[in-house]
Amino acid sequence: MKAAGPKQDQHTHMLEIPEVTLAPGACDSDLLIAEHFLLKVATTPLPETWQLLRHGGRMTLQAPADAGGYQLELNLTEGPMARRVRTARRTDSLPRAIGMHRRRVERIIDATAGLGRDAMVLSALGCAVTAIERVPALCFLLQVAVEESAANIDVVRGDAVEWLRAHAEGPDPAAVVYLDPMFSDPKKAQVKKEMQACRALAGPPTDTSALLAAARAAARDRVVVKRHPQHPPLADDVSFEVRGDRVRFDVYLTSGAS
Ligand SMILES: C[S@@+](CC[C@H](N)C(=O)[O-])C[C@H]1O[C@@H](n2cnc3c(N)ncnc32)[C@H](O)[C@@H]1O
């Protein structure tokens, strides 16, 4: 995990992301992670706010009482996410879009990590993943899951556009930058609670043109963008696309691509 500076705190404040506190009852490693990502630790339960709390030994994110008080957890040892990680294949649509069915891809930047579900799959398939996320509470949940599962994921709290720009000229660029900046259709009745929570916490939509431009400048071989199958690409010059069950991956080859 990488430290965030005061600049990122200011940025988070500017984005008006709702505050999430770590509830009493957290273990020592939770407290260290909270300190690292600059999350506040509450001394009494605050059911009217978003909270991170240990529930039956598992770390959960709890919505405020007036939003239903629902809980979600990032469980990588059992349940659907664990199954997805366990059964991932290099020929699945995301790894194929990344090029993993043809060659070994050492390092990927997942610039919009969210709950890190895609990052977990890529790590399980052998990539080192740098996962950038601007919402501190999501960084926290992901870091807890990374430590529980020993996944090869470095969680970085911050704005991806700034991070990618700062790393564009580095000596050892990542082969691939992966972007999944969008949420599923908010009008859909059955938007999953993971997405409801991410949407509530993520603040305003990101500037996808700036994100794509920064990703293209930073990636050695390609940028892969997850899109809804009915939505247009972020830019006209897609090199090729890979269709999955419910999503499309647009691939932009960059000048270093072989
Ligand atoms: C649709 S979610 C990603 C879901 C993720 N692929 C997964 O598998 O869980 C998009 C995430 O990108 C983050 N995000 C959007 N723009 C960002 C930016 N400029 N910098 C960092 N994170 C960003 C949002 O906070 C949100 O958590």
The ligand as a Gaussian input file, in Angstrom:
#p B3LYP/6-31G(d) Opt

LIG

0 1
 C      -16.938000       0.853000     -11.615000
 S      -15.861000       1.064000     -10.256000
 C      -14.564000      -0.092000     -10.605000
 C      -14.923000      -1.500000     -10.250000
 C      -13.717000      -2.405000     -10.289000
 N      -13.284000      -2.658000     -11.654000
 C      -13.975000      -3.722000      -9.586000
 O      -13.683000      -4.775000     -10.195000
 O      -14.417000      -3.707000      -8.427000
 C      -15.053000       2.584000     -10.636000
 C      -14.116000       3.052000      -9.526000
 O      -13.196000       3.965000     -10.087000
 C      -12.900000       4.948000      -9.141000
 N      -12.412000       6.117000      -9.879000
 C      -13.056000       6.805000     -10.851000
 N      -12.279000       7.795000     -11.296000
 C      -11.110000       7.719000     -10.621000
 C       -9.911000       8.480000     -10.642000
 N       -9.756000       9.532000     -11.464000
 N       -8.911000       8.135000      -9.807000
 C       -9.043000       7.066000      -8.967000
 N      -10.174000       6.319000      -8.883000
 C      -11.183000       6.647000      -9.708000
 C      -14.232000       5.202000      -8.442000
 O      -14.031000       5.767000      -7.154000
 C      -14.818000       3.792000      -8.380000
 O      -14.514000       3.184000      -7.156000

